[in-house]
Every structure is written in C-alpha cells, then in structure tokens.
Amino acid sequence: MSAVSLISFPVTAMLKDFATAIVQTLRRKGFQAYFVGGCVRDLLLGREPKDYDVATDATPEQVMEIFPETYAVGAQFGVVLVPAPEEDKAGAATADFSSKGHAVEVATFRSDIGYSDGRHPDEVRFSKNPREDVARRDFTINGMLLDPVSGEVLDFVGGRKDLEAGIIRTIGDPEQRFNEDKLRMLRAVRFAARFEYSIEPATFAAMQKLAEQIKVVSHERVRDELTRMLTEGRARRAFLLLDESGLLKSVLPEISAMKGVEQPPEFHPEGDVFVHTLLLLDFLPNPCPMTLAWGALLHDVGKPATFRVAPDRIRFDSHVEVGVKMAEAICLRLRFSNDETEQILALVDNHMRFGHVGRMKESTLKRFLRMPAFDEHLGLHRADCLASHGNLSTYEFIQQKRGEIPAEKMRPSPLVTGDDLIAAGHVPGPRFREILSAVEDAQLEGRLPSRDEALEFVRREFPA
C-alpha cells in the first residue's frame, strides 16, 4: 500500500475539513471511516467542536502507512494522531504536535476486554464492526458515528434520542462502564452540568454506589475534570451533582465539610458556607481562568475549621490563614504547578483585604491594586459580594481608582536605589528593604516628588 501525504492540504483549512479529508482518504483506500464521539454530539447540537475524532477499521499500522506524518500516542490501543499541517515562517507546511487541537485522533474499531487498573483495557481486539466499537464507549450521547460527507448518523446506542431528551446515560450496564474507568463518573457530572441534562436514574444509582471508588483515579485526572467543571460555566450545577452523587466527599472532602456551617445572616443572608460558595460560582466569568475558579472554590475553605458562636455573632477567626494552609494541601494533593498554586493561594489569602480598602493609605492601596493578576482578585471579590450581601460599592470604588491613577503613579520608577544607599554610607543588609520601602511609600503618597527630596528623606529618617 503506497503512502499518501496530506502535506499539500491547505494550511489555513478548518480542522473539520481536515478531518473530513482524512475520512475520505481512508475510504479511498478501502476502509470504513466516520467521525465519532464528542464532535458528533456537538455537531448535532449545533455547537463548534473543539476537536475531531475519526473511527476506522484500518489498523494503526495501516493508518500510519497512509499518513506518514502520523504521531503514535496510543497505538497499542489503536489510537494515533494525524497532525494538521501548519505553516512556518518560510511558508512550508509542518506538523505541530503541541496539542490535540492541531491534530485529528484516528482510532481503530475495537472491543476492550478487562480493566484491571480501572482505566486501561487488559486486552484490545481490533474489529471491522463499528457497532462493537461504540459498545465500549462511555455515554450514549458520545457513542454516535457520523458520515461527514453524506451527513448520515449511525446510532447503535440510542444517543440521538438521549440527546434530544437531555439525558446522560451509559452505554450498556452503568456499573460495568464505571468499573472500566472510574473517571467516567466525574465525566457524567461534567456533561450533565455543561449541557444542563439530567443523569438517567440507573446511571446515577451506579455513581452513588461506586462513588468512593473514585479515589483510585490519579489526582491529576481528577484535577483536570474538576477544573473543566469549574471553568465551563455551569460550576454550581456540577458541584450540586457531585454532592448528590456522593463523589464530592471523596474528591474534595474539604468542600463537602462546608455543608451546614452557618454564617452570620447580616453578612450572608444566602445561607451556609456551602450554599454561599456554590452560589459564588454562578457569578464567575465564562470562560473563567482556572486559577480564579479554584481560588473562588477554596476562598472560604478555612471556615468550617474556625467556626464559633461568639456572644455577638458567628465568627470565623483566622479563617483566611487556616484556609491558605488547607488550600495549599489541596493544591499539593491535586498536583497543581507551583505558579498555579501560588496564584490560588494569593486569591484565598487576599480576599478579605477588600473590606479594608476604604481605610488603606494611598501607598498600601496602590500596592494592593498592582498585585499580580489583580483582575482575578477583583473578579473574586465581585462574585463574593454578589453571592452574599450584593453590595458592590467597594468593587466600584476600586474600578474608579484604577481608572484615575495613571500607570506611572501606580508603579513609579524608584527614586532611590541600593547603590544610592551604599553611596550614602549604609551597609547592605535587611535594613535596605526597610529604607527602600519607606521611600516608596512616601513616593506613592506624593510626599517625595523628586530624587533629591528622596535622598534628603533617607539622610533625615535613616542616618547612616
């Protein structure tokens, strides 16, 4: 069989057209080939798929022979990627393997036998029958095949009916499907939330029965599913389903612990900490930055551990400090990167500072407003207010200040440097920071408009 290159395919073509060309090429070579999975679901819903998958009876070796640029990512399971050509600076078409968004996944029809590790099949048997292939997939709405040329839909599992009815249902026995890959329980929640569908009763009952077994799934895979739930725009619905299914207690017991933890009604008329947190998720932007979404979820994670009823009202003394430590443990457990963890913890650590904005010195306020990724801090504050008392006066005050203060006043060039302090007779050490900070405070407050005045300030206030 001679090799066929798609390198001449127009580099500006849409991924759908590229995937269609793959189907057509496979068929010209005598194989069956269809779009399959989520892209079919999205096309039937009138949505733009994020990626395209192709199912075929060609073996991985045959696919790689037909498409020389193919990138083998799971050939043992019948899965390879065919990269969409990109254009480099010289105008030459090149393959970009940086993400699936630039490639089409081509999978061989197969049936799976045994799932000892709760994720990968023990044995894969390639098939010529598309019906056998869809029988191993997760949910009916993801189990349809589409001929991209004729528009014909092959539906062996009732996916179209469930799509029209708004139902998430496993293909075949739900316990068997979930035992094959426990992560499918979280995916059921995510799809139900994203599409605002209901979960079919037998499927939901199996999730409740097996919920505790989600703990065998790697923390990274759990993190990624939860992140999708938090950022796709239906986070509150997703976390209600996690709670109702019993999954929440297993994947994020710290959030489950918020249930029933009362709050002072004068500040939180909406209800307990769990109700407030989930309501807050409704007010996040869509799409939402991942760190903002997690910061919002965890901003009050320290409240259950610090709850007490004082003579005057319910209090949560040091809930921010406790919350930062708890959030750090969660980020470590879920394998967030250092940069992601740093920003999530910063959001938890600073969310109560907005209550002091009106009393901040000018220098403190400017430093506050120039925190890294401050838009995320402000977004969390806005959502926090809307999910409780509804008073946005501080949010509006900050927006006004940000508009009034020019960049050169928010972050002015230093008037005094470490070299200046050394020239003035100071010995390098911890006192340097104290002096430079004091100079910057005075500069931010408008008390030191020039370098000469700043040097005089140092001589007067910090004699060498």
Beta strands, then each sheet from edge to edge (+ up, - down):
strand 1: 33-36
strand 2: 53-56
strand 3: 71-74
strand 4: 79-83
strand 5: 85-87
strand 6: 93-95
strand 7: 103-108
strand 8: 110-113
strand 9: 123-126
strand 10: 145-146
strand 11: 153-154
strand 12: 167-168
strand 13: 198-199
strand 14: 307-309
strand 15: 314-316
sheet 1: 3+ 4- 7+ 2+ 1- 10+ 11-
sheet 2: 5+ 6-
sheet 3: 8+ 9-
sheet 4: 12+ 13+
sheet 5: 14+ 15-
end
